[in-house]
Structures are given as C-alpha cells and as structure tokens.
C-alpha cells in the first residue's frame, strides 16, 4: 500500500529535527520505503534534508540518493566528503553509481573513484563513464549472470551461485564463449531439469535479443517494449557481453521522453519542472512565445490586406476566430497521431500514401463540419447562404491544409533527425493560424468578389 505523505507528517518531521530528537525521528522513518523518504526530503529545507540523510544508515541512503530531485541530491552530495560518497556508491549497482559520479564536479570524480573499496566495482564504474549517457552503454549495469558454453550443468550452477551474490535481481542467464562473446541464453527451467553432467552447449537457447553499446537509449526502450523484455544484454564492437539493461532503467527513459515530448508540444524548449527558478522557466518558455507573437504580427498583417473585404462584408470577421481555431486543432490532432506513431515505430509506407490517407480523412471530417456550419449559421444566426457557403468552403479547405501540414512536418523533421514533437505545439498552431486566415479571405474574395 502506498504511503501517503501529508502536510502534518512533514511538519512532525520538521519539529523532530528542530528538537534534535534523533531517536524518535529514526523510529518514525524506519518502516518507510526509501522512495517515500526521498519524497519527504524533497519537501524539506536543504539543511533539514541533510540532517535526515545523515541519521540514516548507508544501505538505505544509497537508494534514497537515486530517488531525490536533482537539486536536493546535489545539495546532499556537496555536504559529503569523497570518502562518504564512495561508501554510498559501494552499496549501488554500477549503472546507478556511474550516474551519480557523472553529476559530480570534475575535480571530485577522481577523488570518489579512488576511495571506492571494491576495485572491480570501481573499474566497472569507470568503464561505464566512457559511454554516452544516452546510449545502451551509458544506461547498462555490469552486474549479470553468465556461463560458458563449454561448462556442464553442475559447473554452471556453482558459478551462478557465486555470481548471483553481486546481482540484485537475476532476470536472465547469458551464455558466452571463451572470448566472452554472447552466444545465447539459458532457461532456468532447463537448467533445473537437466542432468548435471550435460554440457551447457546442448541446452542453451541460441536465439537471444541484444543491443550494442552505441544503441540509442530510446531504441533500447522500443526493443524491450516490443518484445516484452525485463532485461536485455549489451555487447561491444567485438560481440562480447559487457552488461545488461534492466526494465527499471527503461521505465525512467520512457518517462523522460514522454515528459520531454509533452513539453516540446506545449512550446517549452528546455527540460524544466514546476519548482525550477523563475529565470529557468522564463528561458524555457520565452522562445516559443516570441515565435507565437511574431506569428500573430503576420496574422494581423494578413488581416490588414483584406481590410476592404471586412468593410464590405463585416460578417466575415466574426468567423475569423473559428477558422483559425479549427485549423490549429486539426493540425495538432494530425501531428500528435504522427508523432506518436513515429515514437512507437508504427508509421509505415511512403509519405505520399500517408498524405493521401490524411487527405481522405480530412475531406470527410471537413465536409461534415462544413455542413453543420451552413445549417447553424443560417438558422440560428440568420446569415445569408452566400456567407455560409463561403465560410464552409473555407473551413473545408483549412481543415484539409492543416491536416496535411500536421502530417507532413513531423515526418520530415524525423527524417532529418529533429525531434518531431516540435511539430505538435505552437509551431503547427501558429503556421495554421496564418495560413488559415490567408486561405479564408482568399476564398471569400474569389466567391464574394470584393
């Protein structure tokens, strides 16, 4: 059952800290999950968070470090010596330890690594630090269970018992040759039901999914999601098994990508959170707002060109927000579906066929909405049929245009290596506003003859 952190509970923690009541504070926190303790520390003042961290044992504080907000973790790490940080990292898997070291100032990284007691652990962490953080090598852990294809089942079981001591969770047993090249995987069921003298080469499964150290993390996430994997082995340029990526890391990547795409779609150009400083939030939001402002200037200019039309047919002006809004909505809908498809790798076929499909869909939707507009504008508002037909044709044209643009732009951006999520927010809305108004009044001019 999830632990609910109330305002009253936080106030109680703060009171115990002020009283320096370590005994009762330890008693209060001892049965709480480390993720919940991290959430509590995120709500405390920096000095209070450091106080709580210092009274807990290193087995739990190491896990807490991973769950803290970046700013709080940075504050905690600044308060610790290199030796104290090393003691925390000795409790963590190599991938998590490498992530924390990567956040340290350059001058402190070497000090912390030199203080690590386990030499092999330190070597594995250093090895991980050389990979780009957004690749399989950057997110993999070195801890895994592997057996040699030349062993028999009895030798395999003995070696597995020894290796498993350093592995938090055994997802798979990997089979390698004498050069550590990945050959396959071993089923635990086959291992338990096979004679102890049977060679591993006779029972292991040769088909195994894997990724290379330079595979992008989002691609790793896609593969694991597609094949419903809890872990996937990572091999180097020589096909040697060097690590594994587990599902907990993939969940973090999926969440980060979803957050990033959501912010891009909303016109936020940097990765920010609600608690960030006003300056950071301003820097993230302002660029797209400036773009939208200049887009608005262009829209005003377009309206100025058609000012004589509005003087002669003032009713046309009343429909301008409707046309702009529908164009923006349709464009965002189309681009959102395409961006989702690109992210899930489900967009197939040529761009031309995709545009034909989108054209057919927008034609049906546009015709239905245009028919509603004619009926409503005439019977409810009393506008004459000429105005109704003009606006309806313009609405149909704008919907088709916005739908095609919303489909075309994300695919092209993705082709050139640009995040297509850029196309789901202000970019599409602003461009469709401008073109929607231009199409609207151009059609009105052609039909009404002003």
C-alpha positions as CSV (number, residue, x, y, z in Angstrom):
1,X,0.0,0.0,0.0
2,X,1.3,3.4,-1.0
3,X,2.4,5.6,1.9
4,X,0.6,9.0,1.9
5,X,2.8,11.9,2.9
6,X,0.6,14.6,4.5
7,X,1.4,18.2,5.4
8,X,1.0,17.2,9.1
9,X,3.6,14.4,8.7
10,X,6.1,16.8,7.2
11,X,5.5,19.3,10.0
12,X,6.1,16.5,12.5
13,X,9.4,15.6,10.8
14,X,10.5,19.3,10.9
15,X,9.6,19.5,14.6
16,X,11.7,16.5,15.5
17,X,14.6,18.0,13.5
18,X,14.3,21.3,15.4
19,X,14.2,19.3,18.7
20,X,17.3,17.3,17.6
21,X,15.3,14.2,18.6
22,X,17.2,11.6,16.6
23,X,15.8,8.5,18.3
24,X,12.2,9.3,17.6
25,X,13.0,10.5,14.1
26,X,14.7,7.2,13.3
27,X,11.8,5.3,14.8
28,X,9.4,7.3,12.6
29,X,11.3,6.6,9.4
30,X,12.5,3.1,9.9
31,X,9.5,1.3,8.3
32,X,9.0,3.8,5.4
33,X,10.2,2.9,1.9
34,X,13.3,4.7,0.7
35,X,11.3,6.2,-2.2
36,X,8.9,7.8,0.3
37,X,11.8,9.0,2.5
38,X,13.2,10.7,-0.6
39,X,9.9,12.4,-1.3
40,X,9.8,13.6,2.3
41,X,13.4,15.0,1.9
42,X,12.4,16.8,-1.3
43,X,9.8,18.7,0.7
44,X,12.2,19.7,3.5
45,X,14.6,22.7,3.6
46,X,18.1,21.8,2.3
47,X,19.7,21.8,5.8
48,X,16.8,19.6,7.1
49,X,17.2,17.1,4.2
50,X,20.9,16.8,5.0
51,X,20.1,16.2,8.7
52,X,17.7,13.3,7.8
53,X,20.2,11.8,5.4
54,X,23.0,11.8,8.0
55,X,21.0,9.9,10.6
56,X,20.1,7.0,8.3
57,X,22.3,4.0,7.5
58,X,24.2,3.8,4.2
59,X,22.2,0.8,2.9
60,X,19.1,2.9,2.7
61,X,20.7,6.3,2.0
62,X,22.3,4.9,-1.2
63,X,18.9,4.1,-2.5
64,X,17.5,7.4,-1.4
65,X,20.1,9.3,-3.4
66,X,18.7,7.8,-6.6
67,X,15.2,8.9,-5.8
68,X,15.9,12.5,-4.8
69,X,15.2,15.5,-7.0
70,X,18.3,16.7,-8.8
71,X,18.7,19.9,-6.8
72,X,18.3,18.0,-3.4
73,X,20.7,15.3,-4.4
74,X,23.3,17.9,-5.5
75,X,22.9,19.6,-2.1
76,X,23.4,16.3,-0.3
77,X,26.5,15.4,-2.4
78,X,28.1,18.8,-1.7
79,X,27.8,18.1,2.0
80,X,29.6,14.8,1.8
81,X,33.3,14.1,1.6
82,X,34.7,12.0,-1.3
83,X,35.1,9.0,1.1
84,X,31.4,9.3,2.3
85,X,30.2,9.4,-1.3
86,X,32.3,6.4,-2.1
87,X,30.7,4.5,0.8
88,X,27.3,5.2,-0.6
89,X,28.3,4.1,-4.1
90,X,29.7,0.8,-2.8
91,X,26.1,-0.1,-2.0
92,X,24.8,0.6,-5.5
93,X,24.8,-1.3,-8.8
94,X,27.4,0.0,-11.3
95,X,24.9,1.9,-13.5
96,X,23.4,3.8,-10.6
97,X,26.8,4.6,-9.1
98,X,28.1,5.8,-12.5
99,X,25.0,8.1,-12.9
100,X,25.8,9.7,-9.5
101,X,29.5,10.1,-10.2
102,X,28.6,11.8,-13.6
103,X,26.8,14.5,-11.7
104,X,29.8,15.4,-9.5
105,X,32.2,18.2,-10.3
106,X,35.2,17.0,-12.4
107,X,37.6,17.7,-9.5
108,X,35.7,15.4,-7.2
109,X,35.1,12.5,-9.6
110,X,38.6,11.1,-9.4
111,X,38.7,11.5,-5.6
112,X,35.5,9.5,-5.2
113,X,36.6,6.7,-7.5
114,X,39.9,6.4,-5.7
115,X,38.0,6.0,-2.4
116,X,35.9,3.0,-3.6
117,X,36.9,-0.1,-1.7
118,X,35.9,-2.7,-4.3
119,X,38.5,-2.4,-7.1
120,X,36.4,-4.4,-9.6
121,X,33.4,-2.2,-8.8
122,X,35.5,0.9,-9.4
123,X,36.8,-0.4,-12.7
124,X,33.3,-1.2,-13.9
125,X,32.1,2.3,-13.0
126,X,35.0,3.9,-14.8
127,X,34.2,1.7,-17.9
128,X,30.6,2.9,-17.9
129,X,31.6,6.5,-17.6
130,X,33.2,6.4,-21.0
131,X,29.9,5.8,-22.8
132,X,27.4,8.5,-23.9
133,X,24.7,8.7,-21.2
134,X,22.0,8.4,-23.9
135,X,23.2,5.0,-25.2
136,X,22.9,1.4,-24.1
137,X,26.4,1.6,-22.8
138,X,25.5,4.6,-20.7
139,X,22.5,3.0,-19.0
140,X,23.6,-0.6,-18.7
141,X,24.7,-2.3,-15.5
142,X,27.8,-4.5,-15.4
143,X,26.2,-6.9,-12.9
144,X,24.8,-10.0,-14.6
145,X,25.0,-13.8,-14.5
146,X,26.8,-15.6,-17.4
147,X,28.1,-19.1,-18.0
148,X,30.5,-20.6,-20.5
149,X,29.1,-22.8,-23.3
150,X,31.9,-25.4,-22.5
151,X,30.7,-25.9,-18.9
152,X,28.4,-28.7,-17.8
153,X,25.3,-28.0,-15.8
154,X,26.9,-28.7,-12.4
155,X,29.8,-26.3,-13.0
156,X,27.3,-23.8,-14.3
157,X,25.2,-23.9,-11.1
158,X,28.3,-23.5,-8.9
159,X,29.4,-20.4,-10.9
160,X,25.9,-18.9,-10.9
161,X,25.7,-19.1,-7.1
162,X,29.0,-17.2,-6.8
163,X,28.0,-14.5,-9.4
164,X,24.4,-14.1,-8.1
165,X,25.9,-12.7,-4.8
166,X,26.6,-9.4,-6.6
167,X,23.3,-9.3,-8.7
168,X,20.3,-7.7,-7.1
169,X,17.8,-9.5,-9.4
170,X,18.6,-12.3,-11.9
171,X,16.5,-11.7,-15.0
172,X,18.4,-14.0,-17.4
173,X,21.4,-16.3,-17.6
174,X,23.6,-15.5,-20.6
175,X,25.9,-17.9,-22.4
176,X,29.3,-16.8,-23.7
177,X,32.3,-18.5,-25.4
178,X,35.9,-18.4,-24.2
179,X,36.3,-14.9,-25.6
180,X,33.2,-13.6,-23.7
181,X,31.2,-13.3,-27.0
182,X,27.5,-13.6,-26.4
183,X,26.2,-17.0,-27.8
184,X,22.7,-17.2,-26.3
185,X,20.7,-17.5,-23.1
186,X,19.9,-20.3,-20.6
187,X,16.4,-21.2,-19.3
188,X,16.3,-21.7,-15.6
189,X,13.8,-24.5,-16.1
190,X,16.1,-26.4,-18.5
191,X,18.9,-25.9,-16.0
192,X,16.9,-27.5,-13.2
193,X,15.5,-30.4,-15.2
194,X,18.7,-31.4,-17.0
195,X,21.4,-33.9,-15.8
196,X,24.2,-32.2,-14.0
197,X,26.7,-33.8,-16.5
198,X,25.0,-32.3,-19.6
199,X,27.1,-29.7,-21.4
200,X,25.5,-26.3,-21.5
201,X,26.1,-26.2,-25.3
202,X,23.4,-28.9,-25.6
203,X,20.7,-27.0,-23.7
204,X,21.1,-23.2,-24.2
205,X,18.9,-21.2,-26.4
206,X,20.8,-19.7,-29.3
207,X,18.2,-17.0,-30.2
208,X,18.7,-14.0,-27.9
209,X,17.8,-10.3,-28.3
210,X,20.6,-7.9,-27.7
211,X,21.7,-4.3,-28.3
212,X,25.1,-2.8,-28.9
213,X,26.8,-0.3,-26.6
214,X,26.2,2.6,-29.0
215,X,22.5,1.8,-29.5
216,X,20.4,4.9,-28.5
217,X,18.5,4.5,-25.2
218,X,15.2,5.3,-26.8
219,X,15.8,2.5,-29.3
220,X,16.7,0.1,-26.4
221,X,13.4,1.1,-24.8
222,X,11.5,0.4,-28.0
223,X,13.0,-3.0,-28.4
224,X,12.3,-4.0,-24.8
225,X,8.8,-2.7,-25.1
226,X,8.2,-4.5,-28.4
227,X,9.4,-7.9,-27.1
228,X,8.2,-7.5,-23.6
229,X,11.7,-8.0,-22.1
230,X,12.7,-7.4,-18.4
231,X,16.3,-7.2,-19.3
232,X,18.4,-7.2,-22.5
233,X,22.2,-8.0,-22.9
234,X,24.6,-5.4,-24.3
235,X,27.5,-6.3,-26.5
236,X,30.5,-4.3,-27.7
237,X,32.1,-4.0,-31.1
238,X,33.6,-7.5,-30.8
239,X,30.3,-9.0,-29.8
240,X,31.5,-9.5,-26.2
241,X,28.9,-9.4,-23.5
242,X,29.7,-6.2,-21.4
243,X,26.5,-5.6,-19.5
244,X,22.7,-5.6,-19.4
245,X,19.9,-3.0,-19.4
246,X,17.0,-3.7,-17.0
247,X,13.4,-2.7,-17.1
248,X,13.7,-0.1,-14.2
249,X,16.1,1.9,-16.3
250,X,13.8,1.7,-19.3
251,X,10.8,3.0,-17.4
252,X,12.9,6.0,-16.4
253,X,13.8,6.6,-20.1
254,X,10.2,6.3,-21.3
255,X,9.1,8.7,-18.6
256,X,11.8,11.2,-19.5
257,X,11.0,11.0,-23.2
258,X,7.3,11.4,-22.6
259,X,7.9,14.5,-20.4
260,X,10.3,16.0,-23.0
261,X,7.8,15.5,-25.8
262,X,4.9,16.9,-23.8
263,X,7.0,20.0,-23.0
264,X,8.0,20.4,-26.6
265,X,4.4,20.1,-27.7
266,X,3.5,22.8,-25.2
267,X,6.2,25.1,-26.6
268,X,8.7,24.6,-23.8
269,X,12.2,24.4,-25.3
270,X,14.1,23.1,-22.3
271,X,13.6,20.3,-19.7
272,X,12.2,22.2,-16.7
273,X,10.0,21.4,-13.7
274,X,7.4,23.5,-11.8
275,X,9.8,24.1,-8.9
276,X,12.6,25.5,-11.1
277,X,13.6,29.1,-10.7
278,X,11.7,31.9,-12.5
279,X,14.7,32.6,-14.7
280,X,15.0,28.9,-15.9
281,X,11.2,28.7,-16.5
282,X,11.3,32.0,-18.5
283,X,14.3,30.8,-20.6
284,X,12.4,27.6,-21.4
285,X,9.0,29.3,-22.3
286,X,10.0,32.6,-23.9
287,X,11.4,31.4,-27.3
288,X,8.2,29.8,-28.5
289,X,6.1,32.7,-27.1
290,X,8.2,35.1,-29.1
291,X,7.6,33.0,-32.2
292,X,3.9,33.0,-31.5
293,X,4.0,36.8,-31.1
294,X,5.7,37.2,-34.4
295,X,3.2,34.8,-35.9
296,X,0.5,37.0,-34.5
297,X,2.0,40.0,-36.2
298,X,1.9,38.2,-39.5
299,X,-1.7,37.3,-38.9
300,X,-2.6,40.9,-38.3
301,X,-0.7,41.9,-41.5
302,X,-2.7,39.3,-43.5
303,X,-6.0,40.7,-42.0
304,X,-4.8,44.2,-42.9
305,X,-4.5,43.1,-46.6
306,X,-8.2,42.0,-46.6
307,X,-9.5,45.1,-44.7
308,X,-11.6,46.2,-47.6
309,X,-13.4,42.8,-47.6
310,X,-14.2,43.2,-43.9
311,X,-15.6,46.7,-44.5
312,X,-17.9,45.3,-47.2
313,X,-18.8,42.0,-45.5
314,X,-18.3,42.7,-41.8
315,X,-19.8,39.3,-41.1
316,X,-16.7,37.6,-42.4
317,X,-14.7,39.0,-39.5
318,X,-16.9,37.1,-37.0
319,X,-15.8,33.8,-38.4
320,X,-12.1,34.5,-38.3
321,X,-11.5,33.0,-34.8
322,X,-13.5,29.9,-35.7
323,X,-11.4,29.3,-38.9
324,X,-8.1,29.9,-37.0
325,X,-9.1,27.7,-34.1
326,X,-10.3,24.8,-36.3
327,X,-7.1,24.9,-38.3
328,X,-5.0,24.8,-35.2
329,X,-7.0,22.0,-33.6
330,X,-6.9,19.8,-36.7
331,X,-3.2,20.4,-37.2
332,X,-2.4,19.5,-33.6
333,X,-4.5,16.3,-33.9
334,X,-2.9,15.1,-37.1
335,X,0.7,15.9,-35.9
336,X,0.0,14.3,-32.5
337,X,-1.0,11.0,-34.1
338,X,2.0,11.0,-36.4
339,X,4.5,11.9,-33.6
340,X,3.0,9.0,-31.5
341,X,3.4,6.6,-34.5
342,X,7.0,7.7,-35.1
343,X,7.8,7.2,-31.4
344,X,6.3,3.7,-31.5
345,X,7.8,2.9,-34.9
346,X,4.4,2.1,-36.3
347,X,4.5,4.6,-39.2
348,X,4.9,2.5,-42.4
349,X,4.6,3.1,-46.1
350,X,5.5,6.1,-48.2
351,X,4.9,9.7,-47.3
352,X,2.7,10.1,-50.4
353,X,0.4,7.3,-49.3
354,X,0.2,8.7,-45.8
355,X,-0.8,12.2,-47.2
356,X,-3.5,10.6,-49.4
357,X,-4.9,8.8,-46.4
358,X,-4.9,12.0,-44.3
359,X,-6.4,14.0,-47.2
360,X,-9.3,11.5,-47.4
361,X,-9.9,11.6,-43.6
362,X,-9.8,15.4,-43.5
363,X,-12.1,15.6,-46.5
364,X,-14.7,13.6,-44.7
365,X,-14.3,15.5,-41.4
366,X,-14.3,18.8,-43.2
367,X,-17.4,18.1,-45.2
368,X,-19.3,17.1,-42.1
369,X,-18.2,20.2,-40.1
370,X,-18.9,22.5,-43.1
371,X,-22.4,21.1,-43.4
372,X,-23.0,21.8,-39.7
373,X,-21.6,25.4,-40.1
374,X,-24.0,26.2,-43.1
375,X,-27.0,25.0,-41.2
376,X,-26.2,26.6,-37.9
377,X,-25.1,30.0,-39.4
378,X,-28.3,30.3,-41.4
379,X,-31.0,29.0,-39.0
380,X,-29.5,30.2,-35.7
381,X,-27.7,33.4,-36.7
382,X,-29.6,34.4,-39.8
383,X,-26.6,34.8,-42.0
384,X,-27.4,34.6,-45.8
385,X,-26.4,31.5,-47.7
386,X,-23.6,33.2,-49.6
387,X,-21.7,33.9,-46.4
388,X,-22.5,30.5,-45.1
389,X,-21.3,28.7,-48.2
390,X,-18.1,30.9,-48.4
391,X,-17.2,30.2,-44.8
392,X,-18.0,26.5,-45.2
393,X,-15.8,26.1,-48.3
394,X,-13.0,28.0,-46.5
395,X,-13.4,25.8,-43.4
396,X,-13.2,22.6,-45.5
397,X,-10.0,24.0,-47.3
398,X,-8.4,25.0,-44.0
399,X,-9.1,21.6,-42.4
400,X,-7.5,19.8,-45.4
401,X,-4.5,22.1,-45.4
402,X,-4.0,21.8,-41.6
403,X,-4.3,18.1,-41.7
404,X,-1.7,17.7,-44.4
405,X,0.7,20.1,-42.8
406,X,0.2,18.3,-39.4
407,X,1.2,15.0,-41.1
408,X,3.9,16.2,-43.4
409,X,6.0,18.3,-41.0
410,X,6.6,15.7,-38.2
411,X,7.6,13.0,-40.8
412,X,10.1,15.4,-42.5
413,X,11.5,16.6,-39.1
414,X,12.0,13.0,-38.1
415,X,13.7,12.2,-41.4
416,X,16.3,14.9,-40.8
417,X,16.9,13.9,-37.2
418,X,14.9,16.6,-35.5
419,X,12.5,15.7,-32.7
420,X,9.1,15.6,-34.4
421,X,7.4,16.6,-31.1
422,X,8.3,20.2,-32.1
423,X,5.6,20.0,-34.6
424,X,2.7,19.3,-32.2
425,X,2.6,22.7,-30.4
426,X,3.0,26.4,-31.2
427,X,4.8,25.7,-34.5
428,X,1.8,24.0,-36.0
429,X,-0.8,26.2,-34.3
430,X,0.9,29.5,-35.4
431,X,1.5,28.4,-39.0
432,X,-2.0,27.1,-39.4
433,X,-3.4,30.4,-37.9
434,X,-1.6,32.4,-40.6
435,X,-2.4,30.1,-43.5
436,X,-5.9,29.6,-42.3
437,X,-6.7,33.3,-42.4
438,X,-5.0,33.7,-45.7
439,X,-7.0,30.8,-47.2
440,X,-10.2,32.0,-45.7
441,X,-10.1,35.5,-47.1
442,X,-8.7,34.3,-50.4
443,X,-11.7,32.1,-50.9
444,X,-14.0,34.8,-49.7
445,X,-12.6,37.2,-52.3
446,X,-13.0,34.6,-55.0
447,X,-16.6,33.9,-54.2
448,X,-17.9,37.2,-53.0
449,X,-15.9,39.3,-55.5
450,X,-14.7,42.2,-53.4
